[in-house]
């Protein structure tokens, strides 16, 4: 079978000019940022070519070049109309650069007059000022180091700056990247004029990205290649849902109007959208998964097909979480509907135990603020959000170390892994029975004493007793009946 190349798909539209430099060649950026740019190019006559910079010494740029920088994106999932599968060859990427093999080729990108945008996804740990990068490194080990060196090259050439849109999953990613660049510039003594150019000629946008990218479908390769009619070693799969929120001045939208054909929101404040995602998508996950697992389910898809668990989730989402998201009701409701469709996606086998990792810190970040807001607004404790906490206590209490030293709980006599911080595991392994007061009063777990929230201890204590007396499923039903 022939491998994907430009001669095989001459109908694929390719831009003429490189306007975007992208740090990262992984599945997420290719099925998210590059796919959206491709939509702008093909549907609106855009001319936004991408040059990919491989941020690590080892990567996939050679494999992309072997396919003329072409690859297939397959979006699969559930929408209101039913199950969908959308397949296309993305022609956005025009070239790749490997700084570890040829550092000068990386610096030469600064000479491209049409280059205007920089995007990145170097993991959450990528936006960190190390203090150890040197100007003479070829290349600098850290992403901020590489970026600062590149920006200085651009400055020395007397050319305009950039609109920089990091996609790393940290709060205020644009602010933190700019801060790391400024610190690196100061460390290297690059001068006040360069600092002024950084501030005046460059826009660092904080962003929020949201799409589940499942990547190369290794287990499905023979059937998928047969369906495509060609071999594609850079094939990328993802869910249809996508959301890119970009915080910045109106100028950004004017220069790259991605929102014309994509789920992109340009705003002057990304925080409400971040809060919506954390509370509704992540918070719903965290509230549901441990109760559902103890009820005998193993995947998110099974949860959505289970009458009791789905009703529990929908009550938590619609009645307890949604009213405490500071966005217009229709915007929040639309996202809630999308959350349910995403959870139903038959192409993603999302294991509950993978979501259960570090549940204590997740509950604190994703659910506790909503519970507090609900209590402040209504004077009551939200039953479903509290039940998620009660289920967490049952899931963790009495865990034991196995012969390998890993912690395990028991479901129906069958062990399941429990992974969290060492102090969390040590505390719960010492608990012989679910104890609302002992758990909620332990500020080391939650960052505060949760018994100080009026009514929470009483609610959780009653739910724990109900779980022990009637079972997890019957107790769950009582939260929404």
ZIRA-V775507 format. One record per residue. N is the residue number from 1. RES is the residue in three letters. OMEGA is omega in whole degrees, 0 to 359 (999 if undefined). Layout:
N:RES:OMEGA / N:RES:OMEGA
This chain:
1:UNK:183 / 2:UNK:178 / 3:UNK:181 / 4:UNK:176 / 5:UNK:186 / 6:UNK:179 / 7:UNK:181 / 8:UNK:183 / 9:UNK:183 / 10:UNK:180 / 11:UNK:182 / 12:UNK:181 / 13:UNK:177 / 14:UNK:176 / 15:UNK:181 / 16:UNK:188 / 17:UNK:174 / 18:UNK:180 / 19:UNK:183 / 20:UNK:170 / 21:UNK:187 / 22:UNK:175 / 23:UNK:179 / 24:UNK:180 / 25:UNK:184 / 26:UNK:185 / 27:UNK:184 / 28:UNK:182 / 29:UNK:183 / 30:UNK:180 / 31:UNK:181 / 32:UNK:183 / 33:UNK:184 / 34:UNK:178 / 35:UNK:178 / 36:UNK:177 / 37:UNK:178 / 38:UNK:176 / 39:UNK:179 / 40:UNK:180 / 41:UNK:188 / 42:UNK:185 / 43:UNK:183 / 44:UNK:179 / 45:UNK:179 / 46:UNK:179 / 47:UNK:184 / 48:UNK:177 / 49:UNK:184 / 50:UNK:168 / 51:UNK:182 / 52:UNK:174 / 53:UNK:179 / 54:UNK:188 / 55:UNK:180 / 56:UNK:183 / 57:UNK:178 / 58:UNK:181 / 59:UNK:188 / 60:UNK:184 / 61:UNK:179 / 62:UNK:180 / 63:UNK:176 / 64:UNK:180 / 65:UNK:179 / 66:UNK:178 / 67:UNK:181 / 68:UNK:180 / 69:UNK:176 / 70:UNK:175 / 71:UNK:182 / 72:UNK:171 / 73:UNK:178 / 74:UNK:179 / 75:UNK:185 / 76:UNK:179 / 77:UNK:183 / 78:UNK:174 / 79:UNK:182 / 80:UNK:181 / 81:UNK:183 / 82:UNK:179 / 83:UNK:183 / 84:UNK:172 / 85:UNK:182 / 86:UNK:185 / 87:UNK:175 / 88:UNK:173 / 89:UNK:181 / 90:UNK:182 / 91:UNK:187 / 92:UNK:186 / 93:UNK:182 / 94:UNK:180 / 95:UNK:175 / 96:UNK:180 / 97:UNK:178 / 98:UNK:185 / 99:UNK:181 / 100:UNK:179 / 101:UNK:184 / 102:UNK:185 / 103:UNK:182 / 104:UNK:179 / 105:UNK:175 / 106:UNK:179 / 107:UNK:182 / 108:UNK:176 / 109:UNK:180 / 110:UNK:180 / 111:UNK:186 / 112:UNK:184 / 113:UNK:183 / 114:UNK:183 / 115:UNK:186 / 116:UNK:187 / 117:UNK:176 / 118:UNK:176 / 119:UNK:182 / 120:UNK:167 / 121:UNK:185 / 122:UNK:184 / 123:UNK:182 / 124:UNK:181 / 125:UNK:184 / 126:UNK:181 / 127:UNK:182 / 128:UNK:173 / 129:UNK:184 / 130:UNK:184 / 131:UNK:183 / 132:UNK:177 / 133:UNK:177 / 134:UNK:181 / 135:UNK:184 / 136:UNK:177 / 137:UNK:179 / 138:UNK:0 / 139:UNK:173 / 140:UNK:183 / 141:UNK:186 / 142:UNK:176 / 143:UNK:177 / 144:UNK:177 / 145:UNK:178 / 146:UNK:182 / 147:UNK:180 / 148:UNK:179 / 149:UNK:180 / 150:UNK:179 / 151:UNK:178 / 152:UNK:176 / 153:UNK:179 / 154:UNK:179 / 155:UNK:181 / 156:UNK:179 / 157:UNK:179 / 158:UNK:182 / 159:UNK:181 / 160:UNK:180 / 161:UNK:191 / 162:UNK:165 / 163:UNK:189 / 164:UNK:187 / 165:UNK:179 / 166:UNK:180 / 167:UNK:178 / 168:UNK:187 / 169:UNK:172 / 170:UNK:178 / 171:UNK:176 / 172:UNK:186 / 173:UNK:178 / 174:UNK:179 / 175:UNK:184 / 176:UNK:178 / 177:UNK:178 / 178:UNK:179 / 179:UNK:180 / 180:UNK:178 / 181:UNK:180 / 182:UNK:178 / 183:UNK:179 / 184:UNK:178 / 185:UNK:178 / 186:UNK:179 / 187:UNK:182 / 188:UNK:179 / 189:UNK:184 / 190:UNK:170 / 191:UNK:183 / 192:UNK:180 / 193:UNK:178 / 194:UNK:178 / 195:UNK:179 / 196:UNK:178 / 197:UNK:177 / 198:UNK:184 / 199:UNK:188 / 200:UNK:190 / 201:UNK:183 / 202:UNK:178 / 203:UNK:177 / 204:UNK:183 / 205:UNK:168 / 206:UNK:184 / 207:UNK:170 / 208:UNK:178 / 209:UNK:182 / 210:UNK:170 / 211:UNK:175 / 212:UNK:180 / 213:UNK:184 / 214:UNK:170 / 215:UNK:184 / 216:UNK:185 / 217:UNK:191 / 218:UNK:184 / 219:UNK:183 / 220:UNK:191 / 221:UNK:183 / 222:UNK:182 / 223:UNK:182 / 224:UNK:178 / 225:UNK:178 / 226:UNK:178 / 227:UNK:181 / 228:UNK:183 / 229:UNK:177 / 230:UNK:177 / 231:UNK:179 / 232:UNK:181 / 233:UNK:176 / 234:UNK:177 / 235:UNK:185 / 236:UNK:178 / 237:UNK:181 / 238:UNK:175 / 239:UNK:179 / 240:UNK:182 / 241:UNK:174 / 242:UNK:175 / 243:UNK:177 / 244:UNK:178 / 245:UNK:185 / 246:UNK:181 / 247:UNK:180 / 248:UNK:179 / 249:UNK:180 / 250:UNK:181 / 251:UNK:183 / 252:UNK:179 / 253:UNK:181 / 254:UNK:185 / 255:UNK:179 / 256:UNK:188 / 257:UNK:183 / 258:UNK:185 / 259:UNK:179 / 260:UNK:185 / 261:UNK:184 / 262:UNK:174 / 263:UNK:181 / 264:UNK:178 / 265:UNK:172 / 266:UNK:186 / 267:UNK:174 / 268:UNK:180 / 269:UNK:183 / 270:UNK:190 / 271:UNK:179 / 272:UNK:179 / 273:UNK:174 / 274:UNK:179 / 275:UNK:179 / 276:UNK:180 / 277:UNK:184 / 278:UNK:184 / 279:UNK:188 / 280:UNK:180 / 281:UNK:182 / 282:UNK:180 / 283:UNK:177 / 284:UNK:175 / 285:UNK:186 / 286:UNK:179 / 287:UNK:188 / 288:UNK:201 / 289:UNK:184 / 290:UNK:176 / 291:UNK:181 / 292:UNK:179 / 293:UNK:179 / 294:UNK:177 / 295:UNK:173 / 296:UNK:181 / 297:UNK:185 / 298:UNK:182 / 299:UNK:178 / 300:UNK:178 / 301:UNK:177 / 302:UNK:178 / 303:UNK:183 / 304:UNK:178 / 305:UNK:181 / 306:UNK:186 / 307:UNK:184 / 308:UNK:184 / 309:UNK:179 / 310:UNK:179 / 311:UNK:177 / 312:UNK:180 / 313:UNK:184 / 314:UNK:177 / 315:UNK:179 / 316:UNK:184 / 317:UNK:187 / 318:UNK:187 / 319:UNK:185 / 320:UNK:182 / 321:UNK:184 / 322:UNK:182 / 323:UNK:183 / 324:UNK:174 / 325:UNK:188 / 326:UNK:175 / 327:UNK:179 / 328:UNK:186 / 329:UNK:181 / 330:UNK:178 / 331:UNK:180 / 332:UNK:181 / 333:UNK:178 / 334:UNK:180 / 335:UNK:178 / 336:UNK:178 / 337:UNK:179 / 338:UNK:178 / 339:UNK:181 / 340:UNK:178 / 341:UNK:179 / 342:UNK:178 / 343:UNK:181 / 344:UNK:188 / 345:UNK:183 / 346:UNK:181 / 347:UNK:180 / 348:UNK:175 / 349:UNK:185 / 350:UNK:184 / 351:UNK:179 / 352:UNK:181 / 353:UNK:176 / 354:UNK:177 / 355:UNK:184 / 356:UNK:180 / 357:UNK:178 / 358:UNK:185 / 359:UNK:182 / 360:UNK:180 / 361:UNK:178 / 362:UNK:180 / 363:UNK:181 / 364:UNK:184 / 365:UNK:191 / 366:UNK:189 / 367:UNK:184 / 368:UNK:179 / 369:UNK:178 / 370:UNK:178 / 371:UNK:179 / 372:UNK:180 / 373:UNK:179 / 374:UNK:180 / 375:UNK:180 / 376:UNK:184 / 377:UNK:188 / 378:UNK:185 / 379:UNK:182 / 380:UNK:176 / 381:UNK:179 / 382:UNK:189 / 383:UNK:184 / 384:UNK:179 / 385:UNK:176 / 386:UNK:181 / 387:UNK:174 / 388:UNK:177 / 389:UNK:178 / 390:UNK:178 / 391:UNK:177 / 392:UNK:180 / 393:UNK:179 / 394:UNK:181 / 395:UNK:186 / 396:UNK:189 / 397:UNK:176 / 398:UNK:178 / 399:UNK:182 / 400:UNK:176 / 401:UNK:176 / 402:UNK:183 / 403:UNK:179 / 404:UNK:180 / 405:UNK:179 / 406:UNK:182 / 407:UNK:180 / 408:UNK:168 / 409:UNK:179 / 410:UNK:173 / 411:UNK:182 / 412:UNK:180 / 413:UNK:180 / 414:UNK:183 / 415:UNK:173 / 416:UNK:183 / 417:UNK:175 / 418:UNK:184 / 419:UNK:180 / 420:UNK:178 / 421:UNK:186 / 422:UNK:183 / 423:UNK:177 / 424:UNK:181 / 425:UNK:180 / 426:UNK:180 / 427:UNK:185 / 428:UNK:178 / 429:UNK:178 / 430:UNK:180 / 431:UNK:182 / 432:UNK:180 / 433:UNK:178 / 434:UNK:185 / 435:UNK:184 / 436:UNK:184 / 437:UNK:183 / 438:UNK:183 / 439:UNK:185 / 440:UNK:182 / 441:UNK:181 / 442:UNK:183 / 443:UNK:179 / 444:UNK:179 / 445:UNK:192 / 446:UNK:184 / 447:UNK:178 / 448:UNK:178 / 449:UNK:184 / 450:UNK:176 / 451:UNK:178 / 452:UNK:177 / 453:UNK:186 / 454:UNK:175 / 455:UNK:184 / 456:UNK:181 / 457:UNK:180 / 458:UNK:180 / 459:UNK:182 / 460:UNK:179 / 461:UNK:179 / 462:UNK:180 / 463:UNK:178 / 464:UNK:178 / 465:UNK:178 / 466:UNK:178 / 467:UNK:181 / 468:UNK:184 / 469:UNK:189 / 470:UNK:183 / 471:UNK:187 / 472:UNK:184 / 473:UNK:180 / 474:UNK:179 / 475:UNK:177 / 476:UNK:181 / 477:UNK:183 / 478:UNK:178 / 479:UNK:183 / 480:UNK:179 / 481:UNK:999
